[in-house]
Every structure is written in structure tokens, then in C-alpha cells.
Amino acid sequence: MTTVYAQEYRRVITALKKARKTRSITQAKLAEVLGRPQSFIAKIEQGERRLDVVEFVHLARLVGLEPEEIVKGIG
């Protein structure tokens, strides 16, 4: 990932992944709720695919996080 914001973005993805695992939500189950393939979640968590803001909000809420709290931790 080549961007000046890579470190901050990685923290966002790490928070989402940690929350997913803490709640014992599999990638497959999360993807199913979103109507996407499991590889969609895997690629996000591996940094192969970037989230847009709408996807971020949905994912954060699905894993029990408030998007605003994650954004406050950036920068």
C-alpha cells in the first residue's frame, strides 16, 4: 500500500479485524451479511483492497464499533 496515510489506514483495518475476531465473527459470516464473497473481507484485512467510506461504516457497525470512535484515533 503506497500512500502517505498507510499507517493510519492499517490501524483502521486492524481495529475492524480485532473487533470481528473478539466477537467470534468469521470472515465468511461477515461477508454473507454484506452479500459479498468471503474473499472480499480477506482482501480488506490483508490490505489488498481498500474500503470506501460507506463500506467502512457498515463494517464497523457490523463488528460492534462506532465509526466515529475509529476515525477519532486517526492522526
All heavy atoms as a GROMACS GRO file, in nm:
protein
  598
    1MET      N    1   0.085  -0.116   0.000
    1MET     CA    2   0.000   0.000   0.000
    1MET      C    3   0.090   0.123   0.000
    1MET      O    4   0.166   0.145   0.094
    1MET     CB    5  -0.088  -0.005   0.125
    1MET     CG    6  -0.185   0.105   0.135
    1MET     SD    7  -0.292   0.092   0.281
    1MET     CE    8  -0.355  -0.071   0.268
    2THR      N    9   0.082   0.200  -0.104
    2THR     CA   10   0.167   0.318  -0.114
    2THR      C   11   0.082   0.443  -0.103
    2THR      O   12   0.022   0.488  -0.199
    2THR     CB   13   0.245   0.318  -0.246
    2THR    OG1   14   0.152   0.309  -0.352
    2THR    CG2   15   0.343   0.204  -0.253
    3THR      N   16   0.076   0.496   0.015
    3THR     CA   17   0.005   0.620   0.040
    3THR      C   18   0.064   0.682   0.166
    3THR      O   19   0.116   0.612   0.252
    3THR     CB   20  -0.147   0.597   0.058
    3THR    OG1   21  -0.208   0.720   0.098
    3THR    CG2   22  -0.176   0.492   0.161
    4VAL      N   23   0.054   0.812   0.176
    4VAL     CA   24   0.105   0.879   0.294
    4VAL      C   25   0.021   0.845   0.417
    4VAL      O   26   0.062   0.870   0.529
    4VAL     CB   27   0.112   1.032   0.276
    4VAL    CG1   28   0.214   1.068   0.170
    4VAL    CG2   29  -0.024   1.091   0.245
    5TYR      N   30  -0.094   0.786   0.396
    5TYR     CA   31  -0.185   0.753   0.505
    5TYR      C   32  -0.186   0.604   0.538
    5TYR      O   33  -0.273   0.556   0.608
    5TYR     CB   34  -0.327   0.798   0.472
    5TYR     CG   35  -0.335   0.945   0.438
    5TYR    CD1   36  -0.361   0.987   0.310
    5TYR    CD2   37  -0.313   1.040   0.538
    5TYR    CE1   38  -0.366   1.123   0.281
    5TYR    CE2   39  -0.317   1.176   0.508
    5TYR     CZ   40  -0.345   1.216   0.379
    5TYR     OH   41  -0.349   1.349   0.350
    6ALA      N   42  -0.089   0.531   0.490
    6ALA     CA   43  -0.087   0.385   0.505
    6ALA      C   44  -0.093   0.342   0.652
    6ALA      O   45  -0.166   0.249   0.685
    6ALA     CB   46   0.035   0.325   0.437
    7GLN      N   47  -0.017   0.406   0.738
    7GLN     CA   48  -0.014   0.367   0.878
    7GLN      C   49  -0.152   0.388   0.944
    7GLN      O   50  -0.200   0.300   1.016
    7GLN     CB   51   0.092   0.445   0.953
    7GLN     CG   52   0.110   0.400   1.096
    7GLN     CD   53   0.222   0.474   1.166
    7GLN    OE1   54   0.273   0.575   1.117
    7GLN    NE2   55   0.261   0.426   1.281
    8GLU      N   56  -0.214   0.499   0.919
    8GLU     CA   57  -0.345   0.527   0.975
    8GLU      C   58  -0.450   0.429   0.921
    8GLU      O   59  -0.534   0.379   0.995
    8GLU     CB   60  -0.388   0.670   0.947
    8GLU     CG   61  -0.309   0.773   1.024
    8GLU     CD   62  -0.187   0.823   0.948
    8GLU    OE1   63  -0.148   0.761   0.846
    8GLU    OE2   64  -0.130   0.924   0.990
    9TYR      N   65  -0.444   0.403   0.792
    9TYR     CA   66  -0.539   0.309   0.731
    9TYR      C   67  -0.522   0.171   0.793
    9TYR      O   68  -0.619   0.103   0.823
    9TYR     CB   69  -0.520   0.304   0.579
    9TYR     CG   70  -0.621   0.215   0.512
    9TYR    CD1   71  -0.752   0.259   0.492
    9TYR    CD2   72  -0.588   0.087   0.470
    9TYR    CE1   73  -0.846   0.177   0.433
    9TYR    CE2   74  -0.682   0.005   0.411
    9TYR     CZ   75  -0.811   0.050   0.392
    9TYR     OH   76  -0.904  -0.032   0.334
   10ARG      N   77  -0.398   0.128   0.812
   10ARG     CA   78  -0.369  -0.003   0.871
   10ARG      C   79  -0.430  -0.013   1.012
   10ARG      O   80  -0.481  -0.116   1.051
   10ARG     CB   81  -0.217  -0.024   0.876
   10ARG     CG   82  -0.176  -0.165   0.896
   10ARG     CD   83  -0.198  -0.248   0.768
   10ARG     NE   84  -0.270  -0.368   0.806
   10ARG     CZ   85  -0.359  -0.432   0.734
   10ARG    NH1   86  -0.391  -0.390   0.616
   10ARG    NH2   87  -0.418  -0.538   0.776
   11ARG      N   88  -0.424   0.098   1.088
   11ARG     CA   89  -0.485   0.098   1.223
   11ARG      C   90  -0.636   0.079   1.215
   11ARG      O   91  -0.694   0.010   1.299
   11ARG     CB   92  -0.452   0.227   1.297
   11ARG     CG   93  -0.312   0.227   1.354
   11ARG     CD   94  -0.294   0.341   1.450
   11ARG     NE   95  -0.299   0.467   1.376
   11ARG     CZ   96  -0.212   0.566   1.390
   11ARG    NH1   97  -0.115   0.556   1.476
   11ARG    NH2   98  -0.223   0.674   1.318
   12VAL      N   99  -0.699   0.139   1.117
   12VAL     CA  100  -0.844   0.123   1.098
   12VAL      C  101  -0.875  -0.024   1.069
   12VAL      O  102  -0.964  -0.083   1.132
   12VAL     CB  103  -0.895   0.213   0.983
   12VAL    CG1  104  -1.037   0.176   0.943
   12VAL    CG2  105  -0.886   0.359   1.022
   13ILE      N  106  -0.802  -0.083   0.977
   13ILE     CA  107  -0.827  -0.223   0.940
   13ILE      C  108  -0.798  -0.315   1.058
   13ILE      O  109  -0.873  -0.410   1.084
   13ILE     CB  110  -0.742  -0.262   0.816
   13ILE    CG1  111  -0.784  -0.177   0.696
   13ILE    CG2  112  -0.754  -0.410   0.786
   13ILE    CD1  113  -0.931  -0.179   0.663
   14THR      N  114  -0.692  -0.287   1.132
   14THR     CA  115  -0.659  -0.368   1.249
   14THR      C  116  -0.771  -0.361   1.353
   14THR      O  117  -0.808  -0.463   1.412
   14THR     CB  118  -0.525  -0.322   1.311
   14THR    OG1  119  -0.423  -0.340   1.212
   14THR    CG2  120  -0.490  -0.400   1.435
   15ALA      N  121  -0.827  -0.244   1.374
   15ALA     CA  122  -0.938  -0.229   1.470
   15ALA      C  123  -1.060  -0.309   1.425
   15ALA      O  124  -1.124  -0.376   1.506
   15ALA     CB  125  -0.975  -0.081   1.486
   16LEU      N  126  -1.092  -0.304   1.296
   16LEU     CA  127  -1.205  -0.380   1.244
   16LEU      C  128  -1.182  -0.530   1.258
   16LEU      O  129  -1.272  -0.603   1.301
   16LEU     CB  130  -1.230  -0.345   1.097
   16LEU     CG  131  -1.279  -0.203   1.069
   16LEU    CD1  132  -1.279  -0.177   0.919
   16LEU    CD2  133  -1.416  -0.180   1.128
   17LYS      N  134  -1.063  -0.574   1.225
   17LYS     CA  135  -1.031  -0.717   1.232
   17LYS      C  136  -1.034  -0.766   1.376
   17LYS      O  137  -1.089  -0.872   1.405
   17LYS     CB  138  -0.893  -0.741   1.170
   17LYS     CG  139  -0.854  -0.886   1.163
   17LYS     CD  140  -0.720  -0.901   1.092
   17LYS     CE  141  -0.676  -1.046   1.083
   17LYS     NZ  142  -0.546  -1.058   1.012
   18LYS      N  143  -0.976  -0.688   1.466
   18LYS     CA  144  -0.973  -0.726   1.607
   18LYS      C  145  -1.115  -0.737   1.663
   18LYS      O  146  -1.148  -0.832   1.734
   18LYS     CB  147  -0.892  -0.625   1.687
   18LYS     CG  148  -0.883  -0.657   1.834
   18LYS     CD  149  -0.800  -0.555   1.908
   18LYS     CE  150  -0.797  -0.587   2.056
   18LYS     NZ  151  -0.724  -0.485   2.132
   19ALA      N  152  -1.200  -0.641   1.630
   19ALA     CA  153  -1.338  -0.644   1.677
   19ALA      C  154  -1.412  -0.765   1.619
   19ALA      O  155  -1.490  -0.830   1.690
   19ALA     CB  156  -1.409  -0.515   1.639
   20ARG      N  157  -1.388  -0.795   1.495
   20ARG     CA  158  -1.452  -0.912   1.432
   20ARG      C  159  -1.413  -1.039   1.506
   20ARG      O  160  -1.498  -1.120   1.543
   20ARG     CB  161  -1.411  -0.923   1.284
   20ARG     CG  162  -1.468  -1.047   1.216
   20ARG     CD  163  -1.421  -1.060   1.074
   20ARG     NE  164  -1.279  -1.083   1.056
   20ARG     CZ  165  -1.218  -1.200   1.079
   20ARG    NH1  166  -1.285  -1.303   1.124
   20ARG    NH2  167  -1.088  -1.213   1.059
   21LYS      N  168  -1.285  -1.054   1.532
   21LYS     CA  169  -1.236  -1.175   1.599
   21LYS      C  170  -1.283  -1.180   1.744
   21LYS      O  171  -1.318  -1.287   1.794
   21LYS     CB  172  -1.084  -1.182   1.592
   21LYS     CG  173  -1.034  -1.216   1.454
   21LYS     CD  174  -0.883  -1.230   1.453
   21LYS     CE  175  -0.836  -1.287   1.321
   21LYS     NZ  176  -0.694  -1.321   1.324
   22THR      N  177  -1.283  -1.068   1.813
   22THR     CA  178  -1.329  -1.063   1.953
   22THR      C  179  -1.473  -1.110   1.965
   22THR      O  180  -1.509  -1.176   2.062
   22THR     CB  181  -1.315  -0.918   2.008
   22THR    OG1  182  -1.177  -0.882   2.005
   22THR    CG2  183  -1.369  -0.907   2.149
   23ARG      N  184  -1.552  -1.079   1.866
   23ARG     CA  185  -1.693  -1.118   1.867
   23ARG      C  186  -1.716  -1.253   1.798
   23ARG      O  187  -1.829  -1.291   1.772
   23ARG     CB  188  -1.776  -1.008   1.803
   23ARG     CG  189  -1.784  -0.887   1.894
   23ARG     CD  190  -1.834  -0.764   1.821
   23ARG     NE  191  -1.842  -0.649   1.909
   23ARG     CZ  192  -1.738  -0.577   1.950
   23ARG    NH1  193  -1.616  -0.609   1.914
   23ARG    NH2  194  -1.755  -0.473   2.029
   24SER      N  195  -1.607  -1.321   1.767
   24SER     CA  196  -1.612  -1.454   1.703
   24SER      C  197  -1.695  -1.454   1.575
   24SER      O  198  -1.771  -1.548   1.547
   24SER     CB  199  -1.667  -1.559   1.801
   24SER     OG  200  -1.584  -1.568   1.914
   25ILE      N  201  -1.679  -1.349   1.497
   25ILE     CA  202  -1.745  -1.340   1.367
   25ILE      C  203  -1.644  -1.384   1.262
   25ILE      O  204  -1.536  -1.327   1.252
   25ILE     CB  205  -1.793  -1.196   1.338
   25ILE    CG1  206  -1.888  -1.147   1.446
   25ILE    CG2  207  -1.858  -1.188   1.200
   25ILE    CD1  208  -1.918  -0.998   1.440
   26THR      N  209  -1.678  -1.483   1.183
   26THR     CA  210  -1.588  -1.528   1.079
   26THR      C  211  -1.593  -1.432   0.960
   26THR      O  212  -1.690  -1.358   0.942
   26THR     CB  213  -1.624  -1.669   1.029
   26THR    OG1  214  -1.753  -1.664   0.966
   26THR    CG2  215  -1.623  -1.771   1.143
   27GLN      N  216  -1.489  -1.438   0.879
   27GLN     CA  217  -1.489  -1.360   0.755
   27GLN      C  218  -1.608  -1.401   0.669
   27GLN      O  219  -1.674  -1.316   0.610
   27GLN     CB  220  -1.360  -1.382   0.678
   27GLN     CG  221  -1.239  -1.316   0.737
   27GLN     CD  222  -1.115  -1.337   0.652
   27GLN    OE1  223  -1.112  -1.419   0.560
   27GLN    NE2  224  -1.010  -1.262   0.684
   28ALA      N  225  -1.634  -1.530   0.665
   28ALA     CA  226  -1.743  -1.581   0.582
   28ALA      C  227  -1.879  -1.527   0.628
   28ALA      O  228  -1.962  -1.488   0.546
   28ALA     CB  229  -1.743  -1.734   0.583
   29LYS      N  230  -1.901  -1.525   0.760
   29LYS     CA  231  -2.029  -1.478   0.813
   29LYS      C  232  -2.045  -1.328   0.787
   29LYS      O  233  -2.153  -1.282   0.748
   29LYS     CB  234  -2.038  -1.507   0.963
   29LYS     CG  235  -2.171  -1.471   1.023
   29LYS     CD  236  -2.282  -1.552   0.960
   29LYS     CE  237  -2.416  -1.518   1.023
   29LYS     NZ  238  -2.527  -1.579   0.950
   30LEU      N  239  -1.939  -1.252   0.809
   30LEU     CA  240  -1.945  -1.108   0.785
   30LEU      C  241  -1.973  -1.079   0.637
   30LEU      O  242  -2.057  -0.996   0.604
   30LEU     CB  243  -1.813  -1.042   0.829
   30LEU     CG  244  -1.805  -0.891   0.825
   30LEU    CD1  245  -1.917  -0.826   0.906
   30LEU    CD2  246  -1.669  -0.845   0.876
   31ALA      N  247  -1.905  -1.151   0.551
   31ALA     CA  248  -1.926  -1.134   0.407
   31ALA      C  249  -2.068  -1.171   0.367
   31ALA      O  250  -2.130  -1.104   0.285
   31ALA     CB  251  -1.826  -1.220   0.330
   32GLU      N  252  -2.120  -1.277   0.428
   32GLU     CA  253  -2.257  -1.321   0.398
   32GLU      C  254  -2.358  -1.212   0.431
   32GLU      O  255  -2.448  -1.184   0.352
   32GLU     CB  256  -2.289  -1.446   0.479
   32GLU     CG  257  -2.428  -1.502   0.457
   32GLU     CD  258  -2.457  -1.622   0.546
   32GLU    OE1  259  -2.365  -1.702   0.572
   32GLU    OE2  260  -2.573  -1.634   0.591
   33VAL      N  261  -2.342  -1.148   0.546
   33VAL     CA  262  -2.432  -1.040   0.587
   33VAL      C  263  -2.426  -0.925   0.487
   33VAL      O  264  -2.526  -0.860   0.458
   33VAL     CB  265  -2.397  -0.991   0.729
   33VAL    CG1  266  -2.474  -0.866   0.765
   33VAL    CG2  267  -2.424  -1.101   0.831
   34LEU      N  268  -2.308  -0.902   0.432
   34LEU     CA  269  -2.289  -0.794   0.334
   34LEU      C  270  -2.327  -0.833   0.192
   34LEU      O  271  -2.327  -0.750   0.102
   34LEU     CB  272  -2.142  -0.749   0.335
   34LEU     CG  273  -2.095  -0.679   0.462
   34LEU    CD1  274  -1.944  -0.665   0.460
   34LEU    CD2  275  -2.162  -0.543   0.476
   35GLY      N  276  -2.355  -0.964   0.174
   35GLY     CA  277  -2.388  -1.010   0.039
   35GLY      C  278  -2.266  -1.015  -0.052
   35GLY      O  279  -2.278  -0.996  -0.173
   36ARG      N  280  -2.151  -1.039   0.008
   36ARG     CA  281  -2.025  -1.043  -0.067
   36ARG      C  282  -1.957  -1.177  -0.044
   36ARG      O  283  -1.988  -1.247   0.053
   36ARG     CB  284  -1.931  -0.930  -0.020
   36ARG     CG  285  -1.989  -0.790  -0.024
   36ARG     CD  286  -2.016  -0.742  -0.164
   36ARG     NE  287  -1.897  -0.724  -0.241
   36ARG     CZ  288  -1.850  -0.610  -0.285
   36ARG    NH1  289  -1.915  -0.499  -0.258
   36ARG    NH2  290  -1.740  -0.605  -0.356
   37PRO      N  291  -1.858  -1.211  -0.127
   37PRO     CA  292  -1.782  -1.335  -0.102
   37PRO      C  293  -1.685  -1.316   0.014
   37PRO      O  294  -1.646  -1.204   0.048
   37PRO     CB  295  -1.707  -1.358  -0.233
   37PRO     CG  296  -1.696  -1.223  -0.295
   37PRO     CD  297  -1.819  -1.146  -0.252
   38GLN      N  298  -1.646  -1.426   0.076
   38GLN     CA  299  -1.551  -1.424   0.187
   38GLN      C  300  -1.421  -1.354   0.148
   38GLN      O  301  -1.359  -1.284   0.227
   38GLN     CB  302  -1.525  -1.567   0.237
   38GLN     CG  303  -1.423  -1.578   0.349
   38GLN     CD  304  -1.282  -1.594   0.297
   38GLN    OE1  305  -1.259  -1.649   0.190
   38GLN    NE2  306  -1.186  -1.545   0.372
   39SER      N  307  -1.382  -1.370   0.023
   39SER     CA  308  -1.257  -1.309  -0.024
   39SER      C  309  -1.262  -1.156  -0.015
   39SER      O  310  -1.157  -1.091  -0.004
   39SER     CB  311  -1.226  -1.352  -0.167
   39SER     OG  312  -1.329  -1.311  -0.256
   40PHE      N  313  -1.379  -1.098  -0.017
   40PHE     CA  314  -1.396  -0.953  -0.002
   40PHE      C  315  -1.338  -0.908   0.133
   40PHE      O  316  -1.258  -0.814   0.139
   40PHE     CB  317  -1.545  -0.918  -0.012
   40PHE     CG  318  -1.578  -0.774   0.016
   40PHE    CD1  319  -1.554  -0.676  -0.079
   40PHE    CD2  320  -1.636  -0.737   0.137
   40PHE    CE1  321  -1.588  -0.543  -0.054
   40PHE    CE2  322  -1.670  -0.606   0.162
   40PHE     CZ  323  -1.645  -0.508   0.067
   41ILE      N  324  -1.376  -0.978   0.240
   41ILE     CA  325  -1.326  -0.945   0.374
   41ILE      C  326  -1.177  -0.977   0.384
   41ILE      O  327  -1.099  -0.899   0.439
   41ILE     CB  328  -1.405  -1.019   0.482
   41ILE    CG1  329  -1.555  -0.986   0.474
   41ILE    CG2  330  -1.349  -0.989   0.622
   41ILE    CD1  331  -1.589  -0.840   0.493
   42ALA      N  332  -1.136  -1.092   0.332
   42ALA     CA  333  -0.995  -1.132   0.339
   42ALA      C  334  -0.906  -1.028   0.270
   42ALA      O  335  -0.802  -0.989   0.325
   42ALA     CB  336  -0.975  -1.269   0.275
   43LYS      N  337  -0.947  -0.980   0.156
   43LYS     CA  338  -0.867  -0.882   0.082
   43LYS      C  339  -0.858  -0.749   0.156
   43LYS      O  340  -0.754  -0.683   0.155
   43LYS     CB  341  -0.922  -0.862  -0.059
   43LYS     CG  342  -0.893  -0.980  -0.149
   43LYS     CD  343  -0.950  -0.961  -0.287
   43LYS     CE  344  -0.918  -1.085  -0.372
   43LYS     NZ  345  -0.972  -1.071  -0.507
   44ILE      N  346  -0.965  -0.711   0.222
   44ILE     CA  347  -0.962  -0.588   0.302
   44ILE      C  348  -0.864  -0.604   0.417
   44ILE      O  349  -0.778  -0.519   0.439
   44ILE     CB  350  -1.104  -0.555   0.355
   44ILE    CG1  351  -1.194  -0.511   0.240
   44ILE    CG2  352  -1.096  -0.447   0.464
   44ILE    CD1  353  -1.340  -0.503   0.275
   45GLU      N  354  -0.876  -0.715   0.489
   45GLU     CA  355  -0.791  -0.738   0.606
   45GLU      C  356  -0.644  -0.755   0.569
   45GLU      O  357  -0.556  -0.726   0.649
   45GLU     CB  358  -0.843  -0.857   0.687
   45GLU     CG  359  -0.974  -0.826   0.756
   45GLU     CD  360  -1.024  -0.939   0.843
   45GLU    OE1  361  -0.962  -1.047   0.848
   45GLU    OE2  362  -1.129  -0.920   0.908
   46GLN      N  363  -0.617  -0.802   0.448
   46GLN     CA  364  -0.479  -0.822   0.403
   46GLN      C  365  -0.421  -0.698   0.334
   46GLN      O  366  -0.305  -0.697   0.294
   46GLN     CB  367  -0.471  -0.942   0.309
   46GLN     CG  368  -0.502  -1.073   0.377
   46GLN     CD  369  -0.526  -1.186   0.279
   46GLN    OE1  370  -0.513  -1.170   0.158
   46GLN    NE2  371  -0.565  -1.301   0.331
   47GLY      N  372  -0.503  -0.596   0.319
   47GLY     CA  373  -0.456  -0.473   0.255
   47GLY      C  374  -0.454  -0.479   0.103
   47GLY      O  375  -0.397  -0.392   0.039
   48GLU      N  376  -0.519  -0.579   0.047
   48GLU     CA  377  -0.524  -0.592  -0.099
   48GLU      C  378  -0.638  -0.511  -0.160
   48GLU      O  379  -0.639  -0.487  -0.280
   48GLU     CB  380  -0.542  -0.739  -0.138
   48GLU     CG  381  -0.425  -0.827  -0.099
   48GLU     CD  382  -0.450  -0.973  -0.130
   48GLU    OE1  383  -0.535  -1.004  -0.216
   48GLU    OE2  384  -0.385  -1.057  -0.066
   49ARG      N  385  -0.734  -0.474  -0.078
   49ARG     CA  386  -0.848  -0.396  -0.124
   49ARG      C  387  -0.876  -0.287  -0.022
   49ARG      O  388  -0.873  -0.311   0.097
   49ARG     CB  389  -0.971  -0.485  -0.137
   49ARG     CG  390  -1.089  -0.412  -0.196
   49ARG     CD  391  -1.217  -0.495  -0.187
   49ARG     NE  392  -1.326  -0.429  -0.254
   49ARG     CZ  393  -1.392  -0.323  -0.208
   49ARG    NH1  394  -1.356  -0.267  -0.094
   49ARG    NH2  395  -1.491  -0.270  -0.275
   50ARG      N  396  -0.901  -0.168  -0.071
   50ARG     CA  397  -0.930  -0.055   0.018
   50ARG      C  398  -1.081  -0.040   0.035
   50ARG      O  399  -1.158  -0.067  -0.056
   50ARG     CB  400  -0.871   0.072  -0.040
   50ARG     CG  401  -0.722   0.057  -0.052
   50ARG     CD  402  -0.638   0.172  -0.036
   50ARG     NE  403  -0.685   0.280   0.045
   50ARG     CZ  404  -0.608   0.342   0.132
   50ARG    NH1  405  -0.485   0.301   0.151
   50ARG    NH2  406  -0.652   0.445   0.199
   51LEU      N  407  -1.117   0.005   0.153
   51LEU     CA  408  -1.257   0.032   0.183
   51LEU      C  409  -1.295   0.173   0.140
   51LEU      O  410  -1.216   0.266   0.158
   51LEU     CB  411  -1.280   0.026   0.334
   51LEU     CG  412  -1.285  -0.109   0.400
   51LEU    CD1  413  -1.289  -0.092   0.551
   51LEU    CD2  414  -1.404  -0.187   0.353
   52ASP      N  415  -1.416   0.187   0.090
   52ASP     CA  416  -1.465   0.324   0.074
   52ASP      C  417  -1.537   0.360   0.204
   52ASP      O  418  -1.555   0.276   0.292
   52ASP     CB  419  -1.552   0.340  -0.051
   52ASP     CG  420  -1.687   0.272  -0.045
   52ASP    OD1  421  -1.742   0.253   0.065
   52ASP    OD2  422  -1.741   0.239  -0.152
   53VAL      N  423  -1.576   0.482   0.219
   53VAL     CA  424  -1.631   0.530   0.346
   53VAL      C  425  -1.762   0.459   0.382
   53VAL      O  426  -1.786   0.428   0.500
   53VAL     CB  427  -1.646   0.683   0.346
   53VAL    CG1  428  -1.755   0.728   0.251
   53VAL    CG2  429  -1.669   0.735   0.486
   54VAL      N  430  -1.846   0.430   0.286
   54VAL     CA  431  -1.972   0.363   0.314
   54VAL      C  432  -1.947   0.219   0.362
   54VAL      O  433  -2.006   0.174   0.459
   54VAL     CB  434  -2.065   0.365   0.190
   54VAL    CG1  435  -2.190   0.285   0.213
   54VAL    CG2  436  -2.099   0.509   0.153
   55GLU      N  437  -1.856   0.149   0.294
   55GLU     CA  438  -1.821   0.013   0.336
   55GLU      C  439  -1.762   0.014   0.477
   55GLU      O  440  -1.794  -0.072   0.559
   55GLU     CB  441  -1.719  -0.048   0.239
   55GLU     CG  442  -1.774  -0.076   0.102
   55GLU     CD  443  -1.666  -0.109   0.001
   55GLU    OE1  444  -1.549  -0.065   0.017
   55GLU    OE2  445  -1.699  -0.178  -0.097
   56PHE      N  446  -1.677   0.113   0.506
   56PHE     CA  447  -1.618   0.126   0.638
   56PHE      C  448  -1.725   0.139   0.746
   56PHE      O  449  -1.721   0.071   0.848
   56PHE     CB  450  -1.522   0.245   0.642
   56PHE     CG  451  -1.491   0.292   0.781
   56PHE    CD1  452  -1.414   0.214   0.866
   56PHE    CD2  453  -1.540   0.413   0.827
   56PHE    CE1  454  -1.387   0.257   0.996
   56PHE    CE2  455  -1.513   0.457   0.955
   56PHE     CZ  456  -1.437   0.378   1.040
   57VAL      N  457  -1.821   0.226   0.724
   57VAL     CA  458  -1.927   0.248   0.822
   57VAL      C  459  -2.005   0.119   0.846
   57VAL      O  460  -2.030   0.080   0.960
   57VAL     CB  461  -2.020   0.363   0.779
   57VAL    CG1  462  -2.144   0.370   0.867
   57VAL    CG2  463  -1.945   0.496   0.782
   58HIS      N  464  -2.042   0.050   0.739
   58HIS     CA  465  -2.117  -0.076   0.753
   58HIS      C  466  -2.036  -0.181   0.829
   58HIS      O  467  -2.087  -0.244   0.921
   58HIS     CB  468  -2.159  -0.130   0.616
   58HIS     CG  469  -2.270  -0.056   0.553
   58HIS    ND1  470  -2.400  -0.057   0.601
   58HIS    CD2  471  -2.272   0.025   0.444
   58HIS    CE1  472  -2.476   0.019   0.526
   58HIS    NE2  473  -2.401   0.070   0.429
   59LEU      N  474  -1.911  -0.198   0.790
   59LEU     CA  475  -1.827  -0.299   0.856
   59LEU      C  476  -1.807  -0.266   1.003
   59LEU      O  477  -1.817  -0.355   1.088
   59LEU     CB  478  -1.691  -0.310   0.786
   59LEU     CG  479  -1.688  -0.391   0.659
   59LEU    CD1  480  -1.552  -0.383   0.594
   59LEU    CD2  481  -1.723  -0.536   0.687
   60ALA      N  482  -1.780  -0.142   1.034
   60ALA     CA  483  -1.758  -0.103   1.174
   60ALA      C  484  -1.881  -0.136   1.257
   60ALA      O  485  -1.869  -0.199   1.364
   60ALA     CB  486  -1.726   0.046   1.182
   61ARG      N  487  -1.995  -0.101   1.211
   61ARG     CA  488  -2.118  -0.127   1.288
   61ARG      C  489  -2.148  -0.275   1.299
   61ARG      O  490  -2.192  -0.322   1.404
   61ARG     CB  491  -2.234  -0.051   1.227
   61ARG     CG  492  -2.218   0.099   1.249
   61ARG     CD  493  -2.335   0.179   1.202
   61ARG     NE  494  -2.314   0.320   1.237
   61ARG     CZ  495  -2.364   0.419   1.168
   61ARG    NH1  496  -2.439   0.396   1.061
   61ARG    NH2  497  -2.342   0.543   1.206
   62LEU      N  498  -2.120  -0.350   1.194
   62LEU     CA  499  -2.145  -0.495   1.199
   62LEU      C  500  -2.056  -0.567   1.299
   62LEU      O  501  -2.096  -0.669   1.354
   62LEU     CB  502  -2.128  -0.556   1.060
   62LEU     CG  503  -2.240  -0.528   0.961
   62LEU    CD1  504  -2.201  -0.575   0.821
   62LEU    CD2  505  -2.370  -0.595   1.006
   63VAL      N  506  -1.937  -0.515   1.323
   63VAL     CA  507  -1.848  -0.578   1.421
   63VAL      C  508  -1.858  -0.510   1.558
   63VAL      O  509  -1.780  -0.539   1.648
   63VAL     CB  510  -1.701  -0.585   1.372
   63VAL    CG1  511  -1.690  -0.670   1.247
   63VAL    CG2  512  -1.642  -0.446   1.352
   64GLY      N  513  -1.955  -0.421   1.574
   64GLY     CA  514  -1.983  -0.362   1.705
   64GLY      C  515  -1.903  -0.238   1.740
   64GLY      O  516  -1.893  -0.204   1.858
   65LEU      N  517  -1.848  -0.172   1.642
   65LEU     CA  518  -1.773  -0.049   1.667
   65LEU      C  519  -1.848   0.071   1.613
   65LEU      O  520  -1.924   0.060   1.518
   65LEU     CB  521  -1.636  -0.056   1.599
   65LEU     CG  522  -1.542  -0.166   1.644
   65LEU    CD1  523  -1.415  -0.165   1.559
   65LEU    CD2  524  -1.508  -0.152   1.791
   66GLU      N  525  -1.823   0.185   1.674
   66GLU     CA  526  -1.878   0.310   1.622
   66GLU      C  527  -1.775   0.372   1.529
   66GLU      O  528  -1.660   0.396   1.571
   66GLU     CB  529  -1.911   0.406   1.736
   66GLU     CG  530  -2.035   0.368   1.814
   66GLU     CD  531  -2.159   0.361   1.726
   66GLU    OE1  532  -2.175   0.446   1.635
   66GLU    OE2  533  -2.241   0.270   1.749
   67PRO      N  534  -1.810   0.395   1.405
   67PRO     CA  535  -1.716   0.451   1.308
   67PRO      C  536  -1.648   0.579   1.358
   67PRO      O  537  -1.529   0.600   1.336
   67PRO     CB  538  -1.801   0.478   1.184
   67PRO     CG  539  -1.919   0.389   1.199
   67PRO     CD  540  -1.941   0.373   1.346
   68GLU      N  541  -1.724   0.662   1.428
   68GLU     CA  542  -1.670   0.789   1.476
   68GLU      C  543  -1.552   0.767   1.572
   68GLU      O  544  -1.456   0.843   1.571
   68GLU     CB  545  -1.779   0.870   1.548
   68GLU     CG  546  -1.896   0.905   1.459
   68GLU     CD  547  -2.003   0.795   1.451
   68GLU    OE1  548  -1.993   0.691   1.518
   68GLU    OE2  549  -2.097   0.814   1.373
   69GLU      N  550  -1.561   0.665   1.654
   69GLU     CA  551  -1.454   0.636   1.750
   69GLU      C  552  -1.327   0.593   1.679
   69GLU      O  553  -1.216   0.627   1.720
   69GLU     CB  554  -1.499   0.532   1.851
   69GLU     CG  555  -1.607   0.581   1.944
   69GLU     CD  556  -1.569   0.706   2.021
   69GLU    OE1  557  -1.457   0.712   2.076
   69GLU    OE2  558  -1.651   0.800   2.024
   70ILE      N  559  -1.342   0.514   1.573
   70ILE     CA  560  -1.225   0.470   1.497
   70ILE      C  561  -1.160   0.590   1.429
   70ILE      O  562  -1.038   0.607   1.433
   70ILE     CB  563  -1.262   0.363   1.392
   70ILE    CG1  564  -1.317   0.239   1.461
   70ILE    CG2  565  -1.143   0.328   1.305
   70ILE    CD1  566  -1.374   0.136   1.367
   71VAL      N  567  -1.241   0.675   1.371
   71VAL     CA  568  -1.190   0.792   1.299
   71VAL      C  569  -1.118   0.887   1.396
   71VAL      O  570  -1.015   0.944   1.361
   71VAL     CB  571  -1.304   0.865   1.225
   71VAL    CG1  572  -1.257   0.998   1.167
   71VAL    CG2  573  -1.359   0.776   1.113
   72LYS      N  574  -1.167   0.899   1.517
   72LYS     CA  575  -1.102   0.986   1.617
   72LYS      C  576  -0.959   0.940   1.646
   72LYS      O  577  -0.875   1.021   1.682
   72LYS     CB  578  -1.181   0.990   1.747
   72LYS     CG  579  -1.306   1.073   1.740
   72LYS     CD  580  -1.378   1.069   1.873
   72LYS     CE  581  -1.512   1.140   1.866
   72LYS     NZ  582  -1.585   1.128   1.992
   73GLY      N  583  -0.932   0.811   1.629
   73GLY     CA  584  -0.800   0.758   1.656
   73GLY      C  585  -0.700   0.776   1.544
   73GLY      O  586  -0.583   0.742   1.558
   74ILE      N  587  -0.743   0.833   1.435
   74ILE     CA  588  -0.654   0.856   1.321
   74ILE      C  589  -0.580   0.988   1.341
   74ILE      O  590  -0.640   1.089   1.373
   74ILE     CB  591  -0.732   0.860   1.188
   74ILE    CG1  592  -0.798   0.726   1.162
   74ILE    CG2  593  -0.641   0.899   1.073
   74ILE    CD1  594  -0.887   0.723   1.041
   75GLY      N  595  -0.452   0.982   1.315
   75GLY     CA  596  -0.371   1.104   1.318
   75GLY      C  597  -0.339   1.145   1.454
   75GLY      O  598  -0.307   1.219   1.521
   0.00000   0.00000   0.00000
